[in-house]
Amino acid sequence: KMVELLQVFLGWFTADFITGVVHLLFDRYTWMGFMHKDAQEHHVNPEKILTRSTWVLVKVPLLAVIPFLPLIYFAPWFAVPLVVGCVLSVKVHAWAHCYGEVPWVVAALQGLGLFLSPWEHIEHHRGGHTRGYASLCGWSNPLIDFTLDLFEWKWSAF
């Protein structure tokens, strides 16, 4: 049972990491097209995300996970949390902009650290949008931030 639990953890962590890296790309790079524009608009008016329907928030991640679906057959304990986490990440991100106005289940999951909470996500908005890109639970923020710092340090030498 420990192996399955570890796979669930790794699937959720991987979803947090993937969606965090995608968030970073949308925020920083104009070649991401309309998603970059949407991210920049979100930085000007963070609460606008709360006006979008759940379908609008999850439809792009839902399409993006299609290539991962065969993994469910081979590694379900890893793949199900990965797929579910990726699909829910944008909705969880929206809930991270709600202060005390979320369903009790969401508040409980935020309190347990399984969903990104407002007090964790605020670092991204207060910090000039340079850190804290993870969109699901925030577990991968140290890895993403470290990698980004290392990448920027390495390329600043050129």
Contacts in CASP RR format, 6 or more apart in sequence:
PFRMAT RR
TARGET T0000
AUTHOR 0000-0000-0000
METHOD contacts of the structure
MODEL  1
KMVELLQVFLGWFTADFITGVVHLLFDRYTWMGFMHKDAQEHHVNPEKIL
TRSTWVLVKVPLLAVIPFLPLIYFAPWFAVPLVVGCVLSVKVHAWAHCYG
EVPWVVAALQGLGLFLSPWEHIEHHRGGHTRGYASLCGWSNPLIDFTLDL
FEWKWSAF
3 77 0 8 1.000
4 77 0 8 1.000
7 75 0 8 1.000
7 77 0 8 1.000
7 78 0 8 1.000
8 77 0 8 1.000
8 78 0 8 1.000
8 81 0 8 1.000
10 78 0 8 1.000
11 78 0 8 1.000
11 79 0 8 1.000
11 81 0 8 1.000
11 82 0 8 1.000
12 81 0 8 1.000
12 82 0 8 1.000
12 85 0 8 1.000
12 114 0 8 1.000
12 136 0 8 1.000
12 137 0 8 1.000
12 139 0 8 1.000
13 139 0 8 1.000
13 140 0 8 1.000
14 78 0 8 1.000
14 82 0 8 1.000
15 81 0 8 1.000
15 82 0 8 1.000
15 83 0 8 1.000
15 84 0 8 1.000
15 85 0 8 1.000
15 86 0 8 1.000
15 89 0 8 1.000
15 136 0 8 1.000
16 85 0 8 1.000
16 89 0 8 1.000
16 134 0 8 1.000
16 135 0 8 1.000
16 136 0 8 1.000
16 137 0 8 1.000
16 138 0 8 1.000
16 139 0 8 1.000
16 140 0 8 1.000
17 134 0 8 1.000
17 140 0 8 1.000
17 143 0 8 1.000
17 144 0 8 1.000
18 82 0 8 1.000
18 86 0 8 1.000
19 61 0 8 1.000
19 85 0 8 1.000
19 86 0 8 1.000
19 89 0 8 1.000
19 90 0 8 1.000
19 134 0 8 1.000
19 135 0 8 1.000
19 136 0 8 1.000
20 89 0 8 1.000
20 133 0 8 1.000
20 134 0 8 1.000
20 135 0 8 1.000
20 136 0 8 1.000
20 140 0 8 1.000
20 144 0 8 1.000
21 133 0 8 1.000
21 144 0 8 1.000
22 135 0 8 1.000
23 39 0 8 1.000
23 93 0 8 1.000
23 133 0 8 1.000
23 134 0 8 1.000
23 135 0 8 1.000
24 133 0 8 1.000
24 144 0 8 1.000
24 148 0 8 1.000
25 32 0 8 1.000
26 32 0 8 1.000
26 35 0 8 1.000
26 36 0 8 1.000
26 38 0 8 1.000
26 39 0 8 1.000
27 36 0 8 1.000
27 39 0 8 1.000
27 40 0 8 1.000
27 43 0 8 1.000
27 129 0 8 1.000
27 133 0 8 1.000
29 36 0 8 1.000
30 36 0 8 1.000
32 39 0 8 1.000
35 60 0 8 1.000
41 48 0 8 1.000
42 48 0 8 1.000
42 49 0 8 1.000
43 125 0 8 1.000
43 129 0 8 1.000
46 97 0 8 1.000
46 125 0 8 1.000
47 97 0 8 1.000
49 57 0 8 1.000
49 93 0 8 1.000
49 94 0 8 1.000
49 97 0 8 1.000
50 94 0 8 1.000
50 97 0 8 1.000
50 98 0 8 1.000
52 94 0 8 1.000
54 91 0 8 1.000
57 90 0 8 1.000
57 91 0 8 1.000
57 94 0 8 1.000
58 87 0 8 1.000
58 88 0 8 1.000
58 90 0 8 1.000
58 91 0 8 1.000
60 90 0 8 1.000
61 86 0 8 1.000
61 87 0 8 1.000
61 88 0 8 1.000
61 89 0 8 1.000
61 90 0 8 1.000
62 87 0 8 1.000
64 86 0 8 1.000
65 82 0 8 1.000
65 83 0 8 1.000
65 86 0 8 1.000
65 87 0 8 1.000
68 79 0 8 1.000
68 82 0 8 1.000
68 83 0 8 1.000
68 86 0 8 1.000
69 79 0 8 1.000
69 83 0 8 1.000
71 78 0 8 1.000
71 79 0 8 1.000
71 82 0 8 1.000
71 83 0 8 1.000
72 79 0 8 1.000
72 80 0 8 1.000
72 83 0 8 1.000
85 92 0 8 1.000
85 136 0 8 1.000
86 136 0 8 1.000
88 136 0 8 1.000
89 135 0 8 1.000
89 136 0 8 1.000
90 135 0 8 1.000
92 115 0 8 1.000
92 116 0 8 1.000
92 135 0 8 1.000
92 136 0 8 1.000
92 137 0 8 1.000
93 116 0 8 1.000
93 121 0 8 1.000
93 135 0 8 1.000
93 136 0 8 1.000
95 102 0 8 1.000
95 106 0 8 1.000
95 110 0 8 1.000
95 115 0 8 1.000
95 116 0 8 1.000
96 110 0 8 1.000
96 115 0 8 1.000
96 116 0 8 1.000
96 117 0 8 1.000
96 118 0 8 1.000
96 120 0 8 1.000
96 121 0 8 1.000
97 118 0 8 1.000
97 121 0 8 1.000
98 118 0 8 1.000
99 118 0 8 1.000
100 107 0 8 1.000
100 118 0 8 1.000
102 110 0 8 1.000
106 115 0 8 1.000
109 115 0 8 1.000
110 116 0 8 1.000
110 117 0 8 1.000
110 118 0 8 1.000
111 117 0 8 1.000
113 137 0 8 1.000
113 138 0 8 1.000
114 137 0 8 1.000
115 136 0 8 1.000
115 137 0 8 1.000
116 134 0 8 1.000
116 135 0 8 1.000
116 136 0 8 1.000
116 137 0 8 1.000
116 138 0 8 1.000
120 138 0 8 1.000
120 141 0 8 1.000
121 132 0 8 1.000
123 131 0 8 1.000
123 132 0 8 1.000
124 131 0 8 1.000
124 132 0 8 1.000
124 133 0 8 1.000
131 141 0 8 1.000
131 145 0 8 1.000
131 148 0 8 1.000
132 138 0 8 1.000
132 141 0 8 1.000
132 144 0 8 1.000
132 145 0 8 1.000
133 141 0 8 1.000
133 144 0 8 1.000
133 145 0 8 1.000
134 140 0 8 1.000
134 141 0 8 1.000
134 144 0 8 1.000
END
